[in-house]
Amino acid sequence: MALVALSGVAGAGGLALAQIIGGNVLTDQQYLYQGQYAVPETAMTADQTADLAILRRERRRTDVIPAGAAISNPKYAMAVGEDGANLDRARLAEAAGGVGAWVMPANAGLVCLVMGPLRPHASTYHGGGPICRAATTASRADLLTGSGVNYDNTVPRDHPMTGGYLQDTVAETRTRLGYLYFGGVVPDGVHEITLRLFGGATETVRVRGNVYMARLRPAGVLPGYRNLGEKSAPAWAPATLTITFTGPAGTTTVPTVLGGAAFRFAPMAHS
């Protein structure tokens, strides 16, 4: 594992005086407390490409992530600084309503997803940093995650991409409408997913380029926080929001990252 110390005045990426480690994901100790940044591996691994046709295809000019669409500075994007997410190898998998979803590799068998505006300076949506998960439970990264500063806590163990755990959101930040795009990555052979919201509403969402994406409208915070004066959730509301899909490994149902907010489905126009 190579270790390189940079010196000089900090540049646009903010990497000066930081240490760069290549070929692996970092521990929280290395990234958060020692100022080290991961260097993306130069080649994708077999586990990253085996189940994702989107990463097996050649990269195109249209796959480039526009400046400002996602947080790429390793100091602020943990997936970049700690996991080695490689934005230069990203593929644009899905686009709708001016929002794109890019899939990219990271170190040690991680696969990452980031969602953001296709035209950042003319959009009401604001993208964040990539989200990463191990490609499979056999990926090297899954063995490097755990609890404590000596592990990579940004990636939960036994939550692989193949199991539907790689998900992301991007929300409107400049209007009061508050629409939100929710998306995720699924393996080859999955053609659609079923998204279930609180209250039992379901929507079938088509998969494009290993990615599904749905546009949602917030319908309020779930009534469950009594200390805030809210009421209990109604009996008919399911305990969690879930996605269900059927692929080569059978039918899988996993929770979403949408948290404790209630949503309704909203129309979405594909780009």
C-alpha positions as CSV (number, residue, x, y, z in Angstrom):
1,M,0.0,0.0,0.0
2,A,1.7,3.2,-1.2
3,L,2.0,6.2,1.1
4,V,2.8,9.6,-0.3
5,A,3.2,12.9,1.6
6,L,2.3,16.0,-0.3
7,S,3.7,19.4,0.6
8,G,3.3,23.0,-0.5
9,V,0.4,25.3,-0.6
10,A,-3.1,23.8,-0.7
11,G,-4.6,23.7,-4.2
12,A,-8.2,23.6,-5.4
13,G,-8.7,20.0,-4.2
14,G,-7.4,20.9,-0.7
15,L,-4.9,18.0,-0.8
16,A,-1.7,19.8,0.2
17,L,0.0,18.7,3.5
18,A,-2.3,15.7,3.6
19,Q,-1.1,12.1,3.2
20,I,-2.4,10.0,0.3
21,I,-2.9,6.2,0.6
22,G,-3.6,4.2,-2.4
23,G,-5.0,0.7,-3.0
24,N,-7.4,0.4,-0.1
25,V,-10.1,2.0,1.9
26,L,-9.0,3.9,5.0
27,T,-10.0,3.5,8.6
28,D,-11.7,6.4,10.4
29,Q,-8.5,6.9,12.4
30,Q,-6.5,7.4,9.2
31,Y,-9.1,9.7,7.4
32,L,-10.6,11.7,10.3
33,Y,-7.7,12.0,12.7
34,Q,-4.5,11.6,10.6
35,G,-5.5,13.6,7.5
36,Q,-4.9,10.8,5.1
37,Y,-6.8,10.4,1.8
38,A,-7.3,7.3,-0.3
39,V,-6.1,7.2,-3.9
40,P,-8.6,5.4,-6.2
41,E,-7.4,2.1,-7.7
42,T,-6.6,2.4,-11.4
43,A,-8.6,-0.7,-12.5
44,M,-11.9,-2.1,-11.5
45,T,-12.1,-5.5,-9.8
46,A,-14.0,-8.5,-11.0
47,D,-16.6,-8.2,-8.2
48,Q,-17.4,-4.6,-9.2
49,T,-18.1,-5.5,-12.8
50,A,-19.5,-9.0,-12.6
51,D,-23.0,-7.9,-11.7
52,L,-23.1,-4.4,-13.2
53,A,-23.4,-4.0,-16.9
54,I,-23.2,-0.2,-16.4
55,L,-19.6,-0.6,-15.3
56,R,-18.7,-3.0,-18.0
57,R,-19.5,-0.7,-20.8
58,E,-17.1,1.8,-22.2
59,R,-17.1,5.3,-20.7
60,R,-18.6,8.0,-22.8
61,R,-18.3,11.8,-22.9
62,T,-21.8,12.1,-21.5
63,D,-20.7,10.2,-18.4
64,V,-18.7,13.1,-17.1
65,I,-20.2,14.5,-13.8
66,P,-20.7,18.2,-14.3
67,A,-18.8,20.5,-12.0
68,G,-20.9,21.3,-9.0
69,A,-23.3,18.3,-9.4
70,A,-21.6,16.3,-6.6
71,I,-19.2,17.0,-3.7
72,S,-15.8,15.6,-4.9
73,N,-13.4,17.3,-2.4
74,P,-12.0,14.4,-0.3
75,K,-12.0,16.6,2.7
76,Y,-15.8,16.8,2.7
77,A,-16.9,13.7,0.7
78,M,-16.0,10.7,2.9
79,A,-16.7,8.3,0.1
80,V,-13.9,10.1,-1.9
81,G,-11.5,10.7,0.9
82,E,-11.9,7.5,2.9
83,D,-13.2,5.0,0.3
84,G,-11.4,6.1,-2.9
85,A,-14.6,6.7,-4.9
86,N,-13.4,7.4,-8.5
87,L,-15.6,10.1,-10.1
88,D,-13.4,9.9,-13.2
89,R,-14.7,6.4,-13.9
90,A,-18.4,7.2,-13.3
91,R,-21.1,6.2,-15.7
92,L,-24.3,8.1,-16.1
93,A,-26.9,5.4,-15.6
94,E,-30.2,7.3,-15.4
95,A,-31.4,10.9,-15.9
96,A,-34.8,12.4,-15.3
97,G,-36.2,15.8,-14.6
98,G,-32.7,17.4,-14.8
99,V,-31.3,15.0,-12.2
100,G,-28.7,12.3,-13.0
101,A,-27.5,9.2,-11.2
102,W,-23.9,8.1,-11.7
103,V,-22.4,4.7,-10.8
104,M,-18.7,4.5,-10.1
105,P,-16.1,2.1,-8.5
106,A,-14.1,2.7,-5.4
107,N,-11.4,0.8,-3.6
108,A,-11.4,-2.7,-2.3
109,G,-14.5,-3.8,-4.3
110,L,-16.8,-0.9,-3.3
111,V,-19.4,0.4,-5.7
112,C,-20.7,3.9,-5.3
113,L,-23.8,6.0,-6.4
114,V,-24.2,9.7,-6.5
115,M,-27.2,11.7,-7.6
116,G,-27.2,15.3,-8.6
117,P,-28.3,18.0,-11.1
118,L,-27.3,17.7,-14.7
119,R,-27.0,21.5,-14.9
120,P,-25.9,22.5,-11.4
121,H,-26.0,26.3,-11.9
122,A,-29.5,26.2,-13.3
123,S,-31.1,23.7,-11.0
124,T,-33.1,23.7,-7.8
125,Y,-31.5,20.4,-6.7
126,H,-28.2,20.2,-4.8
127,G,-26.1,17.0,-5.0
128,G,-24.0,15.6,-2.2
129,G,-21.1,13.2,-2.0
130,P,-21.2,9.6,-3.3
131,I,-22.6,6.7,-1.2
132,C,-20.7,3.4,-1.3
133,R,-21.4,-0.2,-0.5
134,A,-19.4,-3.4,-1.1
135,A,-20.3,-5.0,-4.4
136,T,-21.0,-8.3,-2.6
137,T,-20.5,-9.8,0.8
138,A,-17.3,-11.4,-0.5
139,S,-15.8,-8.1,-1.6
140,R,-12.6,-7.2,0.3
141,A,-14.2,-3.9,1.5
142,D,-16.8,-5.9,3.5
143,L,-14.1,-7.4,5.6
144,L,-12.6,-4.0,6.4
145,T,-15.8,-2.5,7.9
146,G,-16.8,-2.5,11.5
147,S,-17.3,-0.5,14.6
148,G,-14.6,1.9,16.0
149,V,-11.9,4.2,14.7
150,N,-9.8,1.3,13.3
151,Y,-12.5,0.4,10.7
152,D,-14.2,2.1,7.9
153,N,-17.5,3.1,9.4
154,T,-18.9,4.7,6.3
155,V,-19.8,1.3,4.8
156,P,-21.9,-1.0,6.9
157,R,-21.0,-4.7,6.8
158,D,-23.3,-7.2,5.1
159,H,-25.1,-4.4,3.2
160,P,-23.9,-5.2,-0.3
161,M,-25.0,-3.6,-3.6
162,T,-26.3,-7.0,-4.8
163,G,-28.7,-6.9,-1.8
164,G,-30.2,-3.5,-2.8
165,Y,-28.5,-1.5,-0.1
166,L,-26.8,1.1,-2.4
167,Q,-29.2,4.0,-2.4
168,D,-29.1,7.8,-2.6
169,T,-31.3,10.8,-2.6
170,V,-31.2,14.4,-4.0
171,A,-33.6,17.0,-2.9
172,E,-34.7,20.5,-4.0
173,T,-33.1,23.1,-1.8
174,R,-34.2,26.4,-3.5
175,T,-37.9,26.1,-3.6
176,R,-40.7,25.3,-1.2
177,L,-42.0,22.4,-3.1
178,G,-39.4,20.1,-1.7
179,Y,-39.5,17.3,-4.3
180,L,-37.0,14.5,-3.8
181,Y,-35.4,12.0,-6.2
182,F,-34.7,8.6,-4.6
183,G,-32.6,6.0,-6.4
184,G,-30.6,2.9,-6.0
185,V,-28.4,0.4,-7.7
186,V,-29.4,-3.2,-8.4
187,P,-27.5,-6.1,-10.1
188,D,-27.9,-7.4,-13.6
189,G,-31.1,-9.2,-14.3
190,V,-33.3,-6.9,-12.2
191,H,-35.6,-5.0,-14.6
192,E,-37.9,-3.2,-12.1
193,I,-38.3,-2.6,-8.4
194,T,-41.4,-2.0,-6.2
195,L,-41.1,0.9,-3.9
196,R,-43.5,0.9,-0.9
197,L,-44.2,4.1,1.0
198,F,-45.8,4.7,4.4
199,G,-49.5,4.1,4.2
200,G,-49.1,1.1,1.8
201,A,-48.8,3.0,-1.5
202,T,-46.6,1.1,-4.0
203,E,-45.1,2.1,-7.3
204,T,-43.3,-0.1,-9.8
205,V,-40.1,1.7,-11.0
206,R,-38.2,0.6,-14.1
207,V,-34.5,-0.1,-13.9
208,R,-32.2,1.6,-16.4
209,G,-28.5,1.0,-16.5
210,N,-28.7,-0.9,-13.2
211,V,-30.3,2.1,-11.5
212,Y,-33.9,2.9,-10.6
213,M,-35.1,6.4,-9.7
214,A,-38.4,7.8,-8.5
215,R,-39.6,11.3,-7.8
216,L,-41.3,11.8,-4.5
217,R,-43.2,14.6,-2.8
218,P,-42.9,15.0,0.9
219,A,-46.2,14.5,2.8
220,G,-45.0,15.4,6.2
221,V,-42.9,13.8,9.0
222,L,-44.2,10.5,10.2
223,P,-46.2,11.0,13.5
224,G,-44.0,9.0,15.8
225,Y,-41.9,11.4,17.8
226,R,-44.1,11.9,20.9
227,N,-41.5,14.2,22.6
228,L,-42.1,16.6,19.8
229,G,-45.9,16.6,20.4
230,E,-46.6,14.3,17.4
231,K,-49.1,11.5,17.4
232,S,-48.4,7.8,17.0
233,A,-48.3,6.4,13.5
234,P,-51.6,5.0,12.3
235,A,-52.0,1.3,12.5
236,W,-52.2,0.8,8.8
237,A,-48.8,2.5,8.2
238,P,-46.1,-0.1,7.5
239,A,-43.2,0.1,9.9
240,T,-40.6,1.0,7.2
241,L,-40.4,2.1,3.6
242,T,-39.0,-0.8,1.5
243,I,-38.0,-1.7,-2.0
244,T,-38.6,-5.2,-3.4
245,F,-37.0,-6.7,-6.5
246,T,-36.5,-10.1,-8.1
247,G,-33.2,-11.0,-9.7
248,P,-31.0,-14.0,-10.2
249,A,-30.8,-14.6,-6.4
250,G,-34.5,-14.5,-5.9
251,T,-36.8,-11.9,-4.4
252,T,-35.3,-9.4,-2.0
253,T,-36.9,-6.8,0.2
254,V,-34.8,-4.1,2.0
255,P,-35.5,-0.9,3.8
256,T,-34.9,2.5,2.1
257,V,-32.7,5.4,3.2
258,L,-35.8,7.7,3.3
259,G,-36.0,7.7,7.0
260,G,-38.9,9.0,9.0
261,A,-40.7,11.2,6.4
262,A,-43.8,10.3,4.5
263,F,-43.9,10.7,0.8
264,R,-46.2,10.5,-2.2
265,F,-45.3,9.6,-5.7
266,A,-44.8,12.4,-8.2
267,P,-44.7,12.3,-12.0
268,M,-41.2,12.0,-13.5
269,A,-40.0,12.7,-17.1
270,H,-37.0,10.7,-18.3
271,S,-34.3,12.7,-20.0
